Amino acid sequence: MEDMREKQDQTKVEEEKFMEDMREKQDQTKVEEEEKFMEDMREKQDQTKVEEKFMEDTREKQDQSKVEEEEEEEEVLMMEVEPKTGVSFPTKLADGKHLNAVGLRRKKLLGLRINIYAFGIYGDNDKLKELLKAKFGQAPEKPTKELYEAVIDSDVWMMVRMSIVFGGLTMNMVRINFDEGLGGSIMKLNGGQKNTELANKVLGCSVDNMKLSRGSQIDIARLPGYVLQSKVKDELINEVESELLCRAYIHMYLGDDPFDKEAKERFGALLLSLF
């Protein structure tokens, strides 16, 4: 009987030990499950923070892009008004060229001063800056004849945009008016010799009876390599390669007897600022 009791006690002890081990294992498992759960939660939180940071960065980039787009749009839309006519010109073209002066072309007709077109003078200011620094080193106290001549004689990109303000003009009337001024500049730069054929080439291929209502636009640009390019209402009319013609064209606006002296002076002030 005593042996039986000892075996029962032993069995009881073993059962209790077994139950205790089971509880420990359950507790350990529970702890591990809780730790695993907490670790998963932390990972999810970290992932959420990463995703939130990504979304925040994306929003910042979108906001920055929006600001840049608005700034670019605002820059493109900035205009300068020619005060006598109210005609406006963009201060910067799509290709980055700058508006350096605005002015007005007037002409006497039957004793009256008629406004023919407002104009804006555009330039590749980076190239103009290189030209002036290479030629003069430092800025003179005021715009000089030599300063203007350096620009006139160069082949740096420049363009004059003309906006018609006198309604009812035809291309033939504009050509006659234009050739008179250009012809005079050619004579001054060519030792007093006329060259009517060269002057006529600028708008020579355009249609004489083409109507030019108020606001019609003519762009004539001096391209590098002494090429004079003419566009009417955004349509390419002609390209003429001639150093004399290119110089004479810019001379009409920046020479000794410019179409608009105030416009020339504003352009001169711009040249000084490039130094």
Backbone as CSV, one residue per row, in Angstrom:
resi,resn,N_x,N_y,N_z,CA_x,CA_y,CA_z,C_x,C_y,C_z
1,MET,0.825,-1.187,0.000,0.000,0.000,0.000,0.869,1.251,0.000
2,GLU,1.904,1.112,0.794,2.828,2.258,0.863,3.443,2.547,-0.502
3,ASP,3.768,1.474,-1.244,4.333,1.656,-2.584,3.324,2.311,-3.517
4,MET,2.094,1.928,-3.352,1.031,2.489,-4.181,0.896,3.978,-3.927
5,ARG,0.937,4.320,-2.613,0.822,5.735,-2.263,2.000,6.545,-2.821
6,GLU,3.174,5.963,-2.738,4.361,6.650,-3.266,4.245,6.876,-4.783
7,LYS,3.732,5.857,-5.480,3.553,5.980,-6.927,2.513,7.049,-7.262
8,GLN,1.431,7.056,-6.454,0.395,8.079,-6.687,0.955,9.484,-6.446
9,ASP,1.732,9.570,-5.341,2.337,10.886,-5.048,3.291,11.289,-6.179
10,GLN,4.058,10.299,-6.635,4.998,10.590,-7.720,4.261,11.018,-8.975
11,THR,3.182,10.280,-9.242,2.370,10.616,-10.427,1.785,12.011,-10.292
12,LYS,1.329,12.330,-9.074,0.747,13.654,-8.835,1.788,14.754,-9.057
13,VAL,2.972,14.458,-8.534,4.058,15.444,-8.699,4.367,15.645,-10.177
14,GLU,4.411,14.531,-10.921,4.714,14.620,-12.349,3.613,15.374,-13.106
15,GLU,2.361,15.086,-12.681,1.237,15.793,-13.334,1.316,17.296,-13.069
16,GLU,1.616,17.629,-11.821,1.741,19.058,-11.470,2.892,19.704,-12.248
17,LYS,4.002,18.934,-12.349,5.147,19.459,-13.114,4.772,19.646,-14.574
18,PHE,4.032,18.666,-15.091,3.597,18.749,-16.487,2.700,19.981,-16.699
19,MET,1.747,20.143,-15.745,0.822,21.276,-15.861,1.585,22.601,-15.743
20,GLU,2.556,22.629,-14.854,3.350,23.847,-14.683,4.133,24.158,-15.958
21,ASP,4.719,23.090,-16.555,5.451,23.280,-17.819,4.520,23.791,-18.912
22,MET,3.315,23.230,-18.942,2.341,23.649,-19.949,1.982,25.117,-19.767
23,ARG,1.768,25.494,-18.472,1.447,26.908,-18.218,2.595,27.826,-18.620
24,GLU,3.829,27.382,-18.327,5.000,28.182,-18.703,5.100,28.330,-20.221
25,LYS,4.847,27.209,-20.894,4.892,27.252,-22.352,3.800,28.170,-22.902
26,GLN,2.598,28.040,-22.293,1.499,28.914,-22.724,1.852,30.378,-22.462
27,ASP,2.417,30.607,-21.262,2.809,31.995,-20.946,3.886,32.487,-21.912
28,GLN,4.857,31.606,-22.177,5.926,31.974,-23.099,5.379,32.250,-24.491
29,THR,4.485,31.351,-24.918,3.850,31.535,-26.232,3.069,32.843,-26.273
30,LYS,2.348,33.092,-25.171,1.570,34.330,-25.101,2.475,35.551,-25.176
31,VAL,3.577,35.479,-24.437,4.530,36.592,-24.470,5.099,36.785,-25.867
32,GLU,5.477,35.656,-26.491,6.045,35.734,-27.843,5.024,36.269,-28.839
33,GLU,3.764,35.801,-28.676,2.712,36.297,-29.571,2.481,37.786,-29.371
34,GLU,2.482,38.209,-28.101,2.296,39.641,-27.825,3.466,40.455,-28.372
35,GLU,4.681,39.935,-28.160,5.856,40.643,-28.671,5.835,40.705,-30.195
36,LYS,5.439,39.560,-30.801,5.340,39.540,-32.265,4.275,40.517,-32.757
37,PHE,3.158,40.538,-32.027,2.080,41.466,-32.392,2.556,42.912,-32.292
38,MET,3.237,43.231,-31.189,3.729,44.588,-30.987,4.777,44.941,-32.040
39,GLU,5.641,43.965,-32.357,6.661,44.212,-33.376,6.008,44.481,-34.742
40,ASP,4.974,43.673,-35.051,4.242,43.885,-36.310,3.581,45.256,-36.324
41,MET,3.034,45.638,-35.174,2.387,46.951,-35.095,3.403,48.066,-35.309
42,ARG,4.591,47.897,-34.682,5.616,48.924,-34.866,6.073,49.007,-36.321
43,GLU,6.215,47.817,-36.944,6.605,47.804,-38.356,5.564,48.490,-39.225
44,LYS,4.291,48.201,-38.895,3.213,48.835,-39.659,3.215,50.348,-39.449
45,GLN,3.459,50.751,-38.197,3.535,52.184,-37.909,4.701,52.830,-38.657
46,ASP,5.854,52.124,-38.620,7.018,52.643,-39.350,6.715,52.744,-40.841
47,GLN,6.060,51.701,-41.375,5.702,51.714,-42.798,4.735,52.845,-43.096
48,THR,3.791,53.039,-42.168,2.829,54.140,-42.337,3.548,55.485,-42.334
49,LYS,4.543,55.621,-41.422,5.305,56.867,-41.383,6.067,57.083,-42.686
50,VAL,6.643,55.968,-43.215,7.362,56.065,-44.492,6.415,56.501,-45.601
51,GLU,5.223,55.886,-45.612,4.232,56.236,-46.637,3.766,57.676,-46.471
52,GLU,3.565,58.091,-45.212,3.158,59.475,-44.959,4.251,60.443,-45.397
53,LYS,5.521,60.088,-45.120,6.634,60.943,-45.545,6.693,61.020,-47.065
54,PHE,6.477,59.873,-47.708,6.466,59.851,-49.174,5.361,60.754,-49.718
55,MET,4.162,60.642,-49.116,3.040,61.466,-49.566,3.314,62.944,-49.306
56,GLU,3.957,63.231,-48.163,4.289,64.621,-47.842,5.297,65.184,-48.848
57,ASP,6.330,64.360,-49.152,7.317,64.791,-50.146,6.663,64.992,-51.504
58,THR,5.762,64.081,-51.852,5.065,64.192,-53.139,4.242,65.477,-53.189
59,ARG,3.527,65.769,-52.087,2.730,67.005,-52.042,3.623,68.233,-52.152
60,GLU,4.788,68.184,-51.455,5.715,69.313,-51.529,6.219,69.523,-52.951
61,LYS,6.551,68.401,-53.637,7.008,68.494,-55.018,5.912,69.035,-55.923
62,GLN,4.675,68.570,-55.678,3.552,69.057,-56.476,3.332,70.547,-56.235
63,ASP,3.428,70.943,-54.952,3.261,72.364,-54.621,4.356,73.192,-55.271
64,GLN,5.625,72.660,-55.218,6.740,73.378,-55.815,6.569,73.503,-57.318
65,SER,6.121,72.395,-57.940,5.893,72.412,-59.391,4.802,73.411,-59.738
66,LYS,3.773,73.456,-58.909,2.676,74.387,-59.150,3.152,75.834,-59.053
67,VAL,3.991,76.085,-58.014,4.535,77.444,-57.843,5.390,77.822,-59.042
68,GLU,6.262,76.867,-59.485,7.124,77.148,-60.630,6.314,77.384,-61.894
69,GLU,5.264,76.586,-62.078,4.409,76.766,-63.256,3.717,78.119,-63.210
70,GLU,3.245,78.502,-62.006,2.577,79.805,-61.877,3.558,80.936,-62.125
71,GLU,4.816,80.760,-61.619,5.834,81.793,-61.844,6.163,81.906,-63.321
72,GLU,6.287,80.739,-64.000,6.580,80.754,-65.433,5.441,81.402,-66.200
73,GLU,4.205,81.060,-65.806,3.048,81.630,-66.490,2.996,83.133,-66.275
74,GLU,3.275,83.543,-65.007,3.266,84.975,-64.702,4.341,85.690,-65.499
75,GLU,5.531,85.048,-65.607,6.647,85.649,-66.336,6.285,85.810,-67.807
76,VAL,5.675,84.755,-68.386,5.300,84.809,-69.795,4.258,85.892,-70.023
77,LEU,3.358,86.076,-69.035,2.252,87.011,-69.211,2.637,88.456,-68.906
78,MET,3.831,88.697,-68.355,4.236,90.064,-68.052,4.399,90.840,-69.347
79,MET,3.820,92.026,-69.374,3.802,92.828,-70.591,4.320,94.236,-70.300
80,GLU,4.849,94.869,-71.331,5.220,96.284,-71.250,4.427,97.029,-72.310
81,VAL,3.886,98.164,-71.926,2.995,98.919,-72.804,3.731,100.097,-73.426
82,GLU,3.591,100.238,-74.739,4.089,101.441,-75.416,3.093,102.551,-75.085
83,PRO,3.520,103.591,-74.360,2.572,104.542,-73.765,1.762,105.377,-74.755
84,LYS,2.303,105.678,-75.913,1.587,106.568,-76.840,0.445,105.854,-77.571
85,THR,0.545,104.526,-77.667,-0.456,103.768,-78.428,-1.233,102.776,-77.575
86,GLY,-0.698,102.423,-76.409,-1.336,101.417,-75.576,-1.065,99.997,-76.028
87,VAL,-0.203,99.818,-77.022,0.138,98.479,-77.506,1.079,97.812,-76.497
88,SER,0.798,96.564,-76.175,1.613,95.854,-75.188,2.476,94.794,-75.855
89,PHE,3.646,94.569,-75.259,4.607,93.587,-75.751,5.044,92.699,-74.582
90,PRO,5.168,91.386,-74.810,5.657,90.511,-73.740,7.096,90.871,-73.384
91,THR,7.377,90.923,-72.087,8.726,91.301,-71.655,9.747,90.192,-71.896
92,LYS,9.249,88.978,-72.125,10.146,87.855,-72.399,9.467,86.902,-73.373
93,LEU,10.209,86.473,-74.377,9.676,85.534,-75.355,9.821,84.099,-74.838
94,ALA,9.152,83.172,-75.521,9.173,81.771,-75.091,10.581,81.192,-75.096
95,ASP,11.452,81.701,-75.970,12.823,81.179,-76.044,13.788,81.917,-75.114
96,GLY,13.254,82.791,-74.261,14.082,83.465,-73.265,14.639,84.815,-73.679
97,LYS,14.398,85.244,-74.916,14.896,86.551,-75.363,14.104,87.674,-74.669
98,HIS,14.814,88.772,-74.364,14.240,89.842,-73.545,13.817,91.059,-74.373
99,LEU,12.735,91.698,-73.901,12.324,92.981,-74.449,13.199,94.062,-73.832
100,ASN,13.894,94.837,-74.690,14.846,95.833,-74.185,14.378,97.273,-74.356
101,ALA,13.391,97.498,-75.194,12.854,98.850,-75.379,11.586,98.764,-76.214
102,VAL,10.703,99.734,-76.005,9.511,99.868,-76.858,9.509,101.271,-77.444
103,GLY,8.874,101.434,-78.610,8.847,102.740,-79.250,7.734,102.833,-80.273
104,LEU,7.751,103.920,-81.030,6.688,104.202,-81.993,7.289,104.737,-83.284
105,ARG,6.861,104.186,-84.389,7.252,104.669,-85.718,6.170,105.624,-86.212
106,ARG,6.551,106.882,-86.415,5.622,107.901,-86.927,6.094,108.368,-88.294
107,LYS,5.133,108.902,-89.065,5.479,109.421,-90.386,4.529,110.558,-90.743
108,LYS,5.081,111.590,-91.426,4.240,112.706,-91.876,3.453,112.302,-93.115
109,LEU,2.176,112.568,-93.076,1.310,112.273,-94.217,0.319,113.422,-94.354
110,LEU,0.430,114.152,-95.466,-0.426,115.327,-95.708,-0.318,116.322,-94.549
111,GLY,0.880,116.508,-94.076,1.124,117.490,-93.015,0.802,116.994,-91.622
112,LEU,0.328,115.756,-91.501,-0.036,115.212,-90.188,0.966,114.144,-89.772
113,ARG,1.177,114.046,-88.470,2.053,112.996,-87.943,1.192,111.763,-87.671
114,ILE,1.408,110.706,-88.431,0.593,109.498,-88.333,1.369,108.415,-87.598
115,ASN,0.720,107.785,-86.645,1.313,106.630,-85.970,1.174,105.416,-86.885
116,ILE,2.294,104.868,-87.324,2.265,103.724,-88.240,2.273,102.406,-87.457
117,TYR,3.261,102.227,-86.615,3.297,101.006,-85.810,4.083,101.242,-84.521
118,ALA,3.672,100.535,-83.479,4.460,100.468,-82.253,5.446,99.325,-82.415
119,PHE,6.567,99.420,-81.729,7.550,98.353,-81.874,8.221,98.016,-80.542
120,GLY,8.683,96.777,-80.465,9.462,96.316,-79.321,10.774,95.744,-79.829
121,ILE,11.888,96.151,-79.201,13.211,95.658,-79.600,13.623,94.554,-78.625
122,TYR,13.822,93.368,-79.155,14.215,92.207,-78.345,15.679,91.856,-78.622
123,GLY,16.321,91.259,-77.623,17.720,90.876,-77.815,18.100,89.634,-77.028
124,ASP,19.151,88.984,-77.489,19.773,87.896,-76.739,20.759,88.557,-75.780
125,ASN,20.287,88.872,-74.588,21.070,89.711,-73.680,22.347,89.041,-73.174
126,ASP,22.344,87.723,-73.089,23.576,87.039,-72.675,24.675,87.259,-73.711
127,LYS,24.324,87.145,-74.980,25.299,87.354,-76.052,25.691,88.829,-76.158
128,LEU,24.733,89.721,-75.956,25.057,91.147,-75.971,26.038,91.487,-74.849
129,LYS,25.825,90.880,-73.686,26.725,91.110,-72.553,28.136,90.647,-72.883
130,GLU,28.250,89.455,-73.467,29.568,88.946,-73.870,30.233,89.886,-74.866
131,LEU,29.462,90.365,-75.828,29.989,91.269,-76.856,30.542,92.539,-76.231
132,LEU,29.757,93.162,-75.362,30.147,94.456,-74.798,31.341,94.329,-73.858
133,LYS,31.351,93.280,-73.047,32.475,93.110,-72.113,33.768,92.824,-72.866
134,ALA,33.645,92.047,-73.958,34.842,91.736,-74.743,35.374,92.979,-75.444
135,LYS,34.481,93.866,-75.863,34.894,95.028,-76.657,35.289,96.226,-75.796
136,PHE,34.574,96.414,-74.661,34.792,97.631,-73.868,35.350,97.359,-72.469
137,GLY,35.227,96.153,-71.978,35.737,95.838,-70.644,34.805,96.304,-69.550
138,GLN,34.669,97.616,-69.409,33.778,98.164,-68.394,32.850,99.196,-69.016
139,ALA,31.764,99.465,-68.312,30.713,100.333,-68.856,31.171,101.789,-68.921
140,PRO,30.856,102.489,-70.010,31.096,103.938,-70.043,30.090,104.641,-69.138
141,GLU,30.308,105.928,-68.906,29.407,106.660,-68.020,28.009,106.785,-68.608
142,LYS,27.919,106.858,-69.907,26.619,106.942,-70.578,26.728,106.245,-71.936
143,PRO,25.589,105.901,-72.543,25.640,105.231,-73.853,26.361,106.105,-74.887
144,THR,27.301,105.539,-75.567,28.086,106.267,-76.556,27.769,105.772,-77.962
145,LYS,28.200,106.547,-78.935,28.022,106.145,-80.330,28.721,104.811,-80.587
146,GLU,29.900,104.656,-80.005,30.654,103.414,-80.181,29.907,102.212,-79.591
147,LEU,29.187,102.449,-78.499,28.420,101.377,-77.862,27.304,100.901,-78.793
148,TYR,26.558,101.856,-79.350,25.489,101.499,-80.282,26.052,100.839,-81.546
149,GLU,27.164,101.375,-82.043,27.750,100.827,-83.267,28.205,99.383,-83.077
150,ALA,28.682,99.067,-81.861,29.106,97.694,-81.593,27.935,96.727,-81.748
151,VAL,26.771,97.164,-81.302,25.566,96.330,-81.423,25.104,96.277,-82.875
152,ILE,25.106,97.427,-83.546,24.664,97.497,-84.946,25.534,96.619,-85.839
153,ASP,26.839,96.636,-85.609,27.769,95.917,-86.488,27.870,94.427,-86.171
154,SER,27.379,94.004,-85.026,27.510,92.595,-84.624,26.467,91.735,-85.329
155,ASP,26.582,90.418,-85.130,25.550,89.518,-85.655,24.810,88.821,-84.507
156,VAL,24.810,89.465,-83.327,24.061,88.939,-82.190,22.565,88.989,-82.507
157,TRP,21.846,87.955,-82.092,20.406,87.880,-82.371,19.688,89.097,-81.813
158,MET,18.906,89.743,-82.679,18.022,90.830,-82.273,16.768,90.775,-83.138
159,MET,15.683,91.267,-82.584,14.436,91.283,-83.344,13.638,92.536,-83.005
160,VAL,13.011,93.097,-84.032,12.061,94.185,-83.815,10.672,93.647,-84.162
161,ARG,9.814,93.674,-83.168,8.414,93.262,-83.375,7.574,94.512,-83.598
162,MET,6.928,94.570,-84.751,6.092,95.705,-85.100,4.619,95.339,-84.961
163,SER,3.855,96.196,-84.319,2.416,96.000,-84.180,1.711,97.189,-84.833
164,ILE,0.957,96.906,-85.900,0.313,97.970,-86.689,-0.722,98.710,-85.853
165,VAL,-0.658,100.041,-85.884,-1.645,100.853,-85.162,-2.473,101.728,-86.100
166,PHE,-2.033,101.845,-87.352,-2.788,102.619,-88.336,-3.582,101.631,-89.194
167,GLY,-4.897,101.602,-89.002,-5.745,100.635,-89.697,-5.809,100.897,-91.198
168,GLY,-6.100,99.857,-91.960,-6.279,100.001,-93.399,-5.005,99.935,-94.201
169,LEU,-3.889,99.604,-93.575,-2.637,99.502,-94.318,-2.612,98.222,-95.161
170,THR,-1.871,98.281,-96.243,-1.587,97.076,-97.022,-0.087,96.814,-96.949
171,MET,0.331,95.629,-97.342,1.751,95.308,-97.329,2.532,96.220,-98.263
172,ASN,1.909,96.634,-99.358,2.601,97.526,-100.297,2.910,98.867,-99.633
173,MET,1.923,99.391,-98.855,2.131,100.668,-98.158,3.223,100.520,-97.099
174,VAL,3.206,99.387,-96.389,4.225,99.156,-95.364,5.599,99.018,-96.011
175,ARG,5.651,98.316,-97.158,6.923,98.118,-97.836,7.516,99.451,-98.279
176,ILE,6.674,100.317,-98.836,7.157,101.625,-99.294,7.722,102.410,-98.114
177,ASN,6.968,102.433,-97.007,7.410,103.147,-95.812,8.680,102.529,-95.242
178,PHE,8.708,101.217,-95.226,9.825,100.491,-94.660,11.083,100.679,-95.515
179,ASP,10.922,100.569,-96.830,12.071,100.672,-97.732,12.694,102.060,-97.716
180,GLU,11.862,103.100,-97.477,12.404,104.454,-97.393,13.389,104.556,-96.228
181,GLY,12.955,104.077,-95.065,13.831,104.141,-93.889,15.037,103.252,-94.042
182,LEU,14.826,102.034,-94.523,15.918,101.098,-94.679,16.887,101.544,-95.776
183,GLY,16.307,102.073,-96.856,17.153,102.572,-97.942,18.079,103.674,-97.475
184,GLY,17.544,104.555,-96.607,18.376,105.641,-96.064,19.496,105.109,-95.195
185,SER,19.211,104.093,-94.394,20.252,103.504,-93.544,21.322,102.814,-94.370
186,ILE,20.903,102.139,-95.441,21.867,101.472,-96.317,22.814,102.494,-96.938
187,MET,22.263,103.635,-97.374,23.108,104.683,-97.968,24.129,105.194,-96.956
188,LYS,23.704,105.422,-95.716,24.615,105.943,-94.691,25.755,104.971,-94.399
189,LEU,25.442,103.694,-94.431,26.447,102.682,-94.102,27.223,102.208,-95.325
190,ASN,26.809,102.670,-96.507,27.407,102.190,-97.752,28.062,103.310,-98.537
191,GLY,28.607,104.283,-97.819,29.329,105.373,-98.474,28.458,106.237,-99.360
192,GLY,27.173,106.387,-99.027,26.272,107.239,-99.797,25.693,106.577,-101.040
193,GLN,25.999,105.314,-101.258,25.479,104.622,-102.432,24.159,103.923,-102.125
194,LYS,23.199,104.085,-103.028,21.908,103.427,-102.887,22.031,101.941,-103.212
195,ASN,21.110,101.178,-102.643,20.997,99.768,-103.007,19.530,99.375,-102.837
196,THR,18.716,99.876,-103.765,17.267,99.667,-103.691,16.910,98.195,-103.768
197,GLU,17.638,97.456,-104.563,17.354,96.028,-104.715,17.511,95.294,-103.389
198,LEU,18.548,95.641,-102.633,18.786,95.002,-101.342,17.682,95.374,-100.348
199,ALA,17.297,96.638,-100.330,16.248,97.084,-99.420,14.930,96.391,-99.715
200,ASN,14.624,96.166,-100.982,13.350,95.560,-101.371,13.266,94.071,-101.024
201,LYS,14.401,93.467,-100.744,14.400,92.028,-100.480,13.735,91.663,-99.157
202,VAL,13.698,92.594,-98.222,13.211,92.264,-96.877,11.759,91.795,-96.913
203,LEU,10.908,92.551,-97.566,9.491,92.182,-97.679,9.109,91.905,-99.127
204,GLY,10.112,91.623,-99.938,9.887,91.487,-101.379,8.967,90.360,-101.771
205,CYS,8.849,89.304,-100.975,8.022,88.154,-101.348,6.618,88.223,-100.761
206,SER,6.317,89.268,-100.021,4.996,89.351,-99.411,3.957,89.802,-100.432
207,VAL,2.700,89.571,-100.101,1.594,89.904,-100.998,1.245,91.381,-100.833
208,ASP,1.280,92.132,-101.941,1.083,93.574,-101.873,-0.274,93.970,-101.310
209,ASN,-1.337,93.228,-101.671,-2.674,93.638,-101.253,-3.107,92.997,-99.932
210,MET,-2.176,92.361,-99.226,-2.509,91.778,-97.919,-2.901,92.878,-96.949
211,LYS,-4.081,92.760,-96.338,-4.558,93.768,-95.398,-3.866,93.596,-94.049
212,LEU,-3.512,94.707,-93.463,-2.889,94.696,-92.150,-3.750,95.533,-91.210
213,SER,-4.657,94.885,-90.541,-5.524,95.582,-89.609,-4.748,95.966,-88.356
214,ARG,-5.352,96.816,-87.543,-4.708,97.226,-86.298,-4.402,95.982,-85.462
215,GLY,-3.168,95.908,-84.983,-2.753,94.762,-84.182,-2.015,93.703,-84.971
216,SER,-2.031,93.812,-86.321,-1.266,92.852,-87.129,0.215,92.948,-86.761
217,GLN,0.869,91.816,-86.751,2.232,91.748,-86.229,3.233,91.369,-87.315
218,ILE,4.343,92.110,-87.340,5.456,91.820,-88.241,6.712,91.668,-87.385
219,ASP,7.388,90.540,-87.522,8.645,90.290,-86.803,9.799,90.227,-87.803
220,ILE,10.778,91.079,-87.602,11.982,91.033,-88.443,13.183,90.877,-87.516
221,ALA,13.888,89.759,-87.710,14.971,89.412,-86.792,16.296,89.292,-87.523
222,ARG,17.357,89.751,-86.839,18.712,89.522,-87.313,19.216,88.250,-86.646
223,LEU,19.497,87.250,-87.445,19.972,85.972,-86.928,21.499,85.922,-87.001
224,PRO,22.131,85.140,-86.141,23.589,84.976,-86.227,23.999,84.523,-87.628
225,GLY,25.082,85.103,-88.122,25.508,84.826,-89.492,25.003,85.881,-90.459
226,TYR,24.469,86.990,-89.904,23.961,88.118,-90.701,22.862,87.674,-91.669
227,VAL,21.856,87.021,-91.102,20.665,86.650,-91.864,19.489,87.462,-91.320
228,LEU,18.785,88.159,-92.224,17.622,88.944,-91.819,16.371,88.146,-92.181
229,GLN,15.604,87.808,-91.157,14.419,86.972,-91.323,13.158,87.805,-91.108
230,SER,12.196,87.675,-92.032,10.954,88.451,-91.961,9.754,87.526,-91.811
231,LYS,8.905,87.842,-90.832,7.657,87.106,-90.640,6.505,88.102,-90.556
232,VAL,5.397,87.786,-91.236,4.192,88.608,-91.177,3.064,87.721,-90.676
233,LYS,2.455,88.120,-89.556,1.394,87.322,-88.934,1.866,85.885,-88.701
234,ASP,3.094,85.742,-88.200,3.721,84.448,-87.887,4.039,83.606,-89.116
235,GLU,3.882,84.154,-90.300,4.200,83.419,-91.531,5.560,83.883,-92.054
236,LEU,6.468,82.935,-92.286,7.792,83.275,-92.799,7.674,83.835,-94.211
237,ILE,8.196,85.045,-94.400,8.120,85.719,-95.698,9.438,85.602,-96.457
238,ASN,10.543,85.836,-95.750,11.820,85.858,-96.466,12.980,85.748,-95.486
239,GLU,14.104,85.240,-95.977,15.369,85.263,-95.251,16.452,85.702,-96.225
240,VAL,17.179,86.757,-95.839,18.214,87.318,-96.715,19.526,87.350,-95.942
241,GLU,20.554,86.769,-96.521,21.864,86.795,-95.894,22.657,87.982,-96.440
242,SER,22.875,88.982,-95.584,23.597,90.183,-95.998,24.029,90.948,-94.754
243,GLU,25.328,91.123,-94.577,25.820,91.885,-93.438,25.366,93.334,-93.523
244,LEU,25.447,93.945,-94.712,25.032,95.338,-94.879,23.550,95.505,-94.548
245,LEU,22.717,94.598,-95.008,21.278,94.698,-94.758,20.983,94.563,-93.266
246,CYS,21.643,93.627,-92.602,21.428,93.436,-91.164,21.858,94.667,-90.376
247,ARG,23.001,95.208,-90.716,23.483,96.413,-90.024,22.533,97.583,-90.264
248,ALA,22.098,97.744,-91.514,21.204,98.855,-91.855,19.863,98.740,-91.135
249,TYR,19.386,97.525,-90.989,18.094,97.341,-90.321,18.158,97.778,-88.863
250,ILE,19.172,97.304,-88.119,19.307,97.704,-86.712,19.633,99.189,-86.606
251,HIS,20.330,99.725,-87.615,20.682,101.147,-87.631,19.440,102.031,-87.643
252,MET,18.354,101.558,-88.256,17.123,102.367,-88.290,16.616,102.676,-86.885
253,TYR,16.907,101.780,-85.947,16.395,101.945,-84.584,17.444,102.433,-83.595
254,LEU,18.737,102.195,-83.885,19.792,102.567,-82.945,20.835,103.503,-83.548
255,GLY,20.635,103.931,-84.787,21.609,104.789,-85.458,21.483,106.255,-85.089
256,ASP,22.113,107.119,-85.898,22.160,108.555,-85.609,20.782,109.217,-85.684
257,ASP,19.907,108.728,-86.546,18.577,109.310,-86.716,17.525,108.207,-86.553
258,PRO,17.332,107.727,-85.320,16.463,106.571,-85.098,14.985,106.918,-85.268
259,PHE,14.168,105.913,-85.493,12.728,106.110,-85.607,12.141,106.708,-84.335
260,ASP,12.679,106.311,-83.177,12.179,106.802,-81.889,13.383,107.001,-80.967
261,LYS,13.739,108.267,-80.714,14.935,108.566,-79.920,14.801,108.053,-78.489
262,GLU,13.592,108.149,-77.913,13.402,107.665,-76.546,13.622,106.158,-76.454
263,ALA,13.166,105.438,-77.471,13.375,103.984,-77.490,14.866,103.674,-77.568
264,LYS,15.600,104.422,-78.383,17.049,104.225,-78.485,17.720,104.476,-77.141
265,GLU,17.299,105.534,-76.452,17.897,105.862,-75.155,17.613,104.773,-74.124
266,ARG,16.389,104.222,-74.143,16.060,103.140,-73.216,16.906,101.895,-73.516
267,PHE,17.112,101.648,-74.804,17.955,100.517,-75.184,19.394,100.750,-74.718
268,GLY,19.862,101.982,-74.852,21.214,102.311,-74.392,21.377,102.105,-72.892
269,ALA,20.358,102.492,-72.117,20.408,102.286,-70.673,20.468,100.793,-70.351
270,LEU,19.748,100.002,-71.122,19.782,98.559,-70.945,21.185,98.014,-71.203
271,LEU,21.833,98.523,-72.252,23.192,98.069,-72.558,24.140,98.330,-71.396
272,LEU,24.021,99.506,-70.787,24.878,99.823,-69.635,24.637,98.856,-68.492
273,SER,23.390,98.461,-68.302,23.069,97.545,-67.183,23.653,96.147,-67.398
274,LEU,23.960,95.802,-68.655,24.509,94.480,-68.937,25.955,94.348,-68.454
275,PHE,26.642,95.454,-68.266,28.019,95.398,-67.779,28.035,94.916,-66.316
